[in-house]
Amino acid sequence: MPPKTFHILLNLIKDKIVKQHVVRTPISPRTRLEITLRYLVSGDSMTSLSYTFRVGLNTVSQIISTTCTEIWNCLKDFVLVVTTEEKWREIAQGFETKWNFPHCVGAIDGKHIIIEAPPKNGSKYYNYKNSHSIALLAVADSDLWLEKKDLTLPDSSPLVYSQFIFPYVFVGDEAFALSNYMMRPYPRSIIESAFGILSGRWRIFRRPINASVSTTIKITQATICLHNFIMRHELNMAISERRYSLADCLEDSGALIDIGRTGSTTFSRNASNIRDDFAEHFEGIGAVHWQWEKVLQNEF
């Protein structure tokens, strides 16, 4: 995080995390934010941070919990997309311009955020991959920003350069059921990137999170907001290349693991026809110059 972005963030939340001076001098908002960001970025334990900042362990835990809450409260309306029809069309234009996919309004995926087994919860958070977790479902736009909002999708409309009338759709993997608004691939796999970048930037997700479930939810909410906040300021400051290599991020997603195939395999004939129309479009007028080489080499 560049210093300028840090100071902007600090100014946004400092009044929410400042503590009154009663007997002892309180920990400053700047230090509270530094502790929280260090925890999220490095993945260090709270015990390690208590030694680094010379703050009690319980105090570190409280600081991280309350600061993550205020980051979410202060940033969620600023960095998460307001889902109006106009905004959906803008996102769809981004997918068509950058990824050659018309009428796509988001890439959707789910991940397990691995946590230490919560006490006295039995199998409540136990998943089929033999670990304990909470589930994160998110939608990424064409810039790999993450969002989670209610939907107001535009109506179907024809493409200017095509004979097809396409609805506005999300794209996902085999975990999602094929429907008129959800396009899953024909039986193969797709490459993920947004979650890889998320775990590359916030290394707290590279190991099981040793915190209460409520604190883990606050941590997840805060990192989503911070992820979007930083990317937005990177664009505003005209940073042309990302700090993290996508290949490096995808090598190790750590405590972010696939939810797996949970969607139904049943779907309507209309949804199947929509997918076939998209496929025909991509084989014809919507084809890009490199796709046939990928097909011949079986690189998907």
N, C-alpha and C positions, 0 to 999 in steps of 0.2 A: 504494500500500500504506500503510494507516494506521500511525503509529508503534507502536501497541500490537501490531499483527500482525507488524511487523518484529522487535520485541523477542522475541516468542514464537518466531518462526522462528530468530532468532539463538541463543536459549537451547537450541533443539533440536539445532542442528548445530555449535555453537561448539567443543565438545570434539573433534569429528571433523576440524576444519580448523585447529586451533591448531598452531603450530610451536614447536619448542624453541629456546631462546636459546643459541646457540653462540658465535659471534663478533659478529655484528651483531644488533641488536634486530629480531626478526621482525615481519612485517606482521600486525597484529591480526586476529582472526576477524571483527570488525565491519567492518573495511576490506575484507577479502576478500569478505564478503557484499555490501557496497556496490558493489564493482567488478563483481561478477557480475550483480547486479540491474540496475545501470546499463547493462550490456552488453545484457541481455535486453530491457529496457524501451525503451531509446532506439534500439537498432540501430546505435549508434556503432561505428566500427572499433576494433580492439584498439590500433592505433597512437594514435588519438585519446584512448583511455582511459589509455594510458601517460603521455601528457602531462598529462592532467587530474589524475591521482592521483600523478604523479611516481614512477612505477614502471616498471621495465624492460619492454620489449615481451614478451620471453620469459617474464618473471615473470607478466605479465597473462594470457598464454595458459595457463600452468600453473594459475594461480589459478582461472580460469573453468572449466577442465576438471575439476579436483579438487573444486571447490565444487559444480558441477552434479552430479557423481557422488554427493556426500554428501547433497545435497538429495533426490535420487532415493532413496537408501538409507534416509534418515530419514523420508520422507513417504509412500512408496508404499503401505505397509501401513495408513497412517492415512487417506489421502484417496481411494484407489481402492476401489471397492465390493467387499466380500466377497460373492461370488455364490452365496448360498444361496437355496433356494426362497422362504423368507420375505422375503428382500431383494428378489427379483425381483417378488414380489407387491406389495411396497411401492412399487417403481418403477412398476409397472403402474397402481397406484392414482393415482400422481402424474400420469401421462399422461391417465388418464380424467378426473381432476378439473380439470386445467389446460388440456388440449388436446382433451377429448371423444373420446379414442381408447381404447377398452377393450382390455385384454390386450396392450398394447404395452409392451415392456420396454426399448426403446432405439431411438434413431435412429443408424444406422450410415453412415459415409462415409469416403472415403479422399482424401488430398491428397498432392501432390508437394511436398516441402520442397526448394526450389531451393538448390543449392550451387555453389560455384565448381568447375570441372572438377578432380578430384583428379589429381595427377601419376601417370603410369605405370599408369593404369587403363583406358586405351583407351575402349571404349564400355560398360563395365560399368555405369556410372551414368547413361548417356545415355538420355533418354526420347523418346517420339514427338512431343513438343512442342518439340523442338530445344533442350533444356536438360539440365543434369545435376541429378539429384535423388536423394533417398531417399524412400521411401513411408511415410506415416503413416496407419494404419487405426485408427479410434477409434469408440467408441460413446458417445453422449451420453444422459443421462437427461432427465427432464422439466424439470430446472432448468439444462440445458445444461452439466452437469459431464461431464468426459471420463473414460473408463475403458477398461481393456484387461485382461480377466481370462478365465479358463476359465468354461464355461457349465454350469449345472445348472438348466435351465428347468423350471418347474412343468408338470404335465400339463394337457391341454385341460380346460376346464370351461365350463358354460353361464353366460350372463349372467342376472342376477336378473330383469331387465326385458325380456328378449328370448328368442325361440325358438331362437336360434343357439347352438351349442357351438363356441367359438373356441379355437384353440391360442394360446399366448403367443408373440408374434412381434416381430421387429425390422422397422423400416421403413427403406428405402434408396431410392436412385435407380436409373436404368437401368444403372448399372455393375454391379449385383448381380443374380444369377440368382434368379428367382422360385422359392420352395420353401415347404414347410410351415411353416418358422420364419422366412422372409424375405419380406416383402411389398414389392414394388416397384410403382410406379404403373402405370396404363395408359399407353400411349405419350404422355407429356408430361414436363414437368420439375417438380422440387420445389425449394423455397427452402432454402438452407443458412443456419445462423446460428452454431452453436458454433465453427466454424473462423474465421468472421468476427470473433467476439468475441475469440478467441485471438490473432489477428494484430493486432487493435486494441489489446489490452493489451500484448502482447509484440512490439514493432516489429522485433525481430530477424528476424521472418518476412516483413518487407516488402521484403527485398532478398536476393539470393543470399548464403548464409552462407559466409564465407571462413575455413574451418577444416577440419581433417581430418574424414574420415567418422566416425571414432570419437568425436571431440569433438562433431560435429553431432548424433550420436545422444544423447550425454549432455545436450546443450543441449535437445533435444526432450523427453527424459524429464523433465528438471528443470522445464521450462515447464508441462508437463501437470500435474505435482504441484503446482507453485506456483499454477496457475490454480484448481485445486480447493481448495487450502488457503486462498486468499484469499476465494473465494466462500463457503466454509464459515464463515469468521470474519466475513464481512460479514453472513451470516444470523444468526450468534450475537450480533452487536452490533446487530441489528435495523435494518440499513441498508435502507431501503425501496426505493431506486432505484439502479440500476447507474450506475457512474461513466461508463460509455461508452455512447453511443447506438448501438443496434443498426444503425440506418440508416447511421451514419458508418462503423461497422466493415465493413459489407457493401460499401461503395463501393470499398474498396481492400484486397484480401487479399494484395497484394504477392507474396512468394515462396511463398505457399501457393496452388497451382493445382489444378484438378480433375484427378483421375486419368483420368477419362473412362470411356467404356463398355467394360468389360472382361468383364462377366458373360455367361454363355451366354444365348441367347434361347430355349433349350429348357427346358421345365418340365413337371412332371407334371400330369395332369388334376386330381388332388386339390388341388394347390397353386392351380391356377386357380379351382377351386370355392371354396376358402377366401377368395380375393381377391374373388370375386363375392359371397360371403356378407357380407364386410365392406362392400362397396359397397352392397348392399341394406340393411344395417343403417344406414348413414349417410344413405341416401335416405329411411328411414322413421323409426323410433323414435329413432335416434341422430342425427337431423338437428339442426343448430343454426340459430338464427334468421337469421344473416347469410349462410349459404352460398348460398341461391338468388339473392341479389343478386349475389354474386361470379360465379356461373355465368352469369347473364344478361349481365354486363359482361365476361365472359371474363377475369377477373382470377385467375390461378393462379400 
